[in-house]
Amino acid sequence: MTRFHYYFIQNVFFTAFTFIFIAITPLSRAEAQAAAIKPSGAAIEKSLQGGRHFKINYPKMGSVHVWVPKGYIRKTAGIVVYLHGYHTTVDKAFVDHKLAEQFQKSRQNALFIVPACPSGKDESVVWNSLSQLKKSVQAANIRLPDGETVVIAHSGGFRTVRGWTDNRLLKQIILLDAMYGGFNEFKEFIATGARAKNRRMILVTSDTDTQTRQFTKEFSFAVTRTGIPADYTGFTSREKKSRLLYVKSQYDHYGIVTSMAVIPVLLRLTPLRILP
């Protein structure tokens, strides 16, 4: 065998081995998290609160609810993700907390996504990646807007959003009595991270007032107020512009999400556009 044949055979073998190795090597953790999860079937659509409601079921990930308001303009819209807390499920929270009605009341030009979250401290986070969640919704043939993303987390929902704080499209986090942990991640999000100056947080407290006060006292730019106003005009100019707003709520832990008086008002403090 000539030297030419030897190197030719060696090169063919190496190429084939490399192809096989790449084919059987699993995706990295980051790549796997970003990969879309295909739904179990077509999204179930119905009219709800004047808008369009979709329920999507995913194997092992449970349900995801998507609500699109009447008058929605995708070109200028953003995304709102709501993360429920413990002692409920995504399906129960969507109904019991009247989320579609609260989203409608906010009058925000946004596509609203409500995914499954842990129902207790012994359950694992369901969606570890915000990008994966979005791609999985798109896999159900729902086109997402390109605007900014706002995440609202109640109670134990903090466990999910704490893992999303490095997402470049996440512009604002609203924690509804949810400052039970994630202090380092939230500090990087609002103060020390590369994109921190362009981000905002609103922290509403009842049971978590002590933890929240400890967190906010580190930041000279934090603004504090007592009570949720009846409407958006009740906020001062300083509060509306604040990068970190700490609100001591007059509602209890569950009243914050069931009173219909908190979520719609706070959504007016986001970079989202208002519907006509």
N, C-alpha and C positions, 0 to 999 in steps of 0.2 A: 504494500500500500504506500502510495506517495505521500509526501508531507502535505500536499494540497488536499488529498482525500482525508487525511487524518484531521486537519483543522476544520474541514467542511463538516465532517461527521460530528466533531466535538461541538461546533457551533450550533448545529441542528439540535443536538441533545440538550445543550444549555438553554436554547430558546424554548424548547418543548417543556423542560423542567420548570423554567420561570413561569410559563403560561399556566401550568398545572398548579404551581405554588400560589400564584395570584388568585386563581379561580377558587381554591379551597380555603384561602386565608380569610377569616371572618373580618367584617368591617370593624374599624376602631370604634371605641365607645362613643366618641363624638359623632362619627358618621352614622352609627346605628341609631343614636338619639334623633338625628335630623331626618332620618328616613320616614316617609309617610307610612302610616298604618292604614291598610285598606279596610273600609267598612264591611260589615257582614252582609249588607244589602243596600238597596237604594234608600236615600233619606226620605223620611215620612214628612210630607208637607201639609200644612193646614193654615188657615187664616186665624190670627190671634191678635187682639188689641189693635185692630186696624192694619197690622203688618203681616209678615209671613214668618211662620215658625217651622223650623226643620228639626226633627229628631233623628240623630245618626247613632247607630249601634256599632261598636267595635269589639272584636274578639279580645277578651281579657282586659279591655280598657273601659268597658261599660258605655254609658250613653254620653252624648254631647248634644246639648241644645243650642240652636242658632236662631236668633230672632233679628229680623230686618224690619225697621220701621217704615211706615207709609211716608212717601216723599223722599226716601233714601236716594242719595246721589253718590254712586260709587267713586266717581272721579275725585271728589273732595272729602270722602269719608275716612274715618279711622276705625279702630277696632277696640272694643271693650271686652275684657275677659273677666268673668265673675267666678271666684273660687269660694265654694261653700265651706262651712266649718264642720265640727264634729256633731255627732248625734243626729245626723240626717244623711240623705243620699242626694245625688244630683237631681233625680226625678222628683223627690219630695221637696227639695229646696226650691226648685223652679216653680212649683205650684204653691207651696205653703208661704213662700216669701213674695209671691205675686211679682216675680221678677220682670215678666214682660210688661206688666202695668207700670212698674217703677221705671223701666227703661223708656217706655213711651212718655211718661211724665217728665223725664229729663229733657226731652226734645233734642237729643243729640244725633247728629248725622253720623251714625256708626253702625257697624255690624257687631252684634252682641253674641259672645260665645260663652256657654256655661258648661264646662267639662266636669267629669267625675273627680272627686278628691277623697282623701282618706276620711272615713267616718269616725275614726277613733285613733288614739295614739299608737295602737299596736298594728295599724294598717300602713302599708308602704305608700309613698307618693305614687300616683297613677301616671301623671304626665311630667316627666323629668325635664322635658325640653319644650319651650314655648314654640320654637321653630317646628318641632315635630307635630305639635298640636295643630298649628296653622296648616301645615302640609297635609295632615290627615283630614282636615275639614275640606281642603281643596280636592282631595281624593274622592269626596262625596259629590263632586261636581258643583261645589259652591265657590264662586269666584270671590276672592278677598280683595278689599281695597288696599291701596298702597300707603295709606296714611299712618299716622302715629298710633301706638298701642298704649292703652291704659289698662292696668290690672287692679281690680278690687278684690280684696281678700278678707273674709270674715273669720275670726277666731283661728281654728286650726288650719285654715287655708294659707296661713303664713308659711307653712312647711313647703308648699308648692312654689310660691312666688320667690322664696329665698334662693331657689335654684335657678331662677330666670333673670337675676339682676344684671347679668353680663350681656343680655340680648340688646343689640344696638338700637332696635326699633322701640324698645320699651322706654317710654318717656315719663310715665307717671305711675306711682303706686299709691293706692288708697288702702290703708289698713284699718279695718273696722273692728276695734277691740281685739287686735290680733298680734300685739307686740309681746309674744311669748318666747321669742327667740329670733335667731338670724341677725343679731345685732351687727356682726362684722360685715355680713353681706349688704345689709341696708346702709351701713356707714359708707361702704365703698360706693354704693349706688348714688347716694346723695351728697357725699363730701369728698372722698379721696380718689374715686375712680376717674379715668380719663375723660368720661362724658358727664361727670357729675354736675357741672355748671349748667347743663342744658336739661336737667331732670328735676322732678318735683315729687314730694311726698306729702300726703295728708294722713295724719294719725288721729283717729277718733277713739276715745277711751271711755271705759266704764270700769270693768274688772282689771284692766291692764294699765291703770293710771300711773302706778308707781314705776313700773318698768319703762313706760313711755317718757315720764318726766326725767328719769335717769338718762335715757337715750338722748333726748333733745337738749339737755343742759350742756352737752359738749359743743353745740353749734351756735355761734353768735347770731347766725341768720335765722334761727328758728323763731316763729311767731306763735304766741299762745292766745287762745280765746276760750271763753266759757259759753257753752250752749250752741246748738245748731240753729241758725236763724230760720225763719219761716220760709224765706226764699233767698235767691242769690243776691238780691239788693241789700240784704242784711249784713253781708260781709263788708268790712272796711276795704279801702283801696290797698292798704298794706297787706291785709290778709289775702286778697285776691292775687297779689303779685308774689307772695311768699313762696320760696322754694321748699320750705319745710313748715307746714302748718299743723299745730297740735291743738286739737279741739276736745275739751272736756265735755262729754255728752250729758244731756239731761235724760237720755234714754238708757235703759239697762242693756245688758249684753245681747239679748235677743231682740229687744225693742229697736235696736239700731238697724236691724235688717228687716224687721216686720212692720215698723210704724208707718212706712211709706213717706217718711218725712226727712230721711237722711240721704239715701242713695241718690234720688233725683236732684237734690240741692247740690250735693258734692260734685256730681258730674258736670255741673255748670262751671266748676273751677278747673276744668281740663282744657287742653289745647284743641279739643274737638269743636267743630262748627255746629251752630244751632240750626235746627230745621225751621223752615218758614211756618 
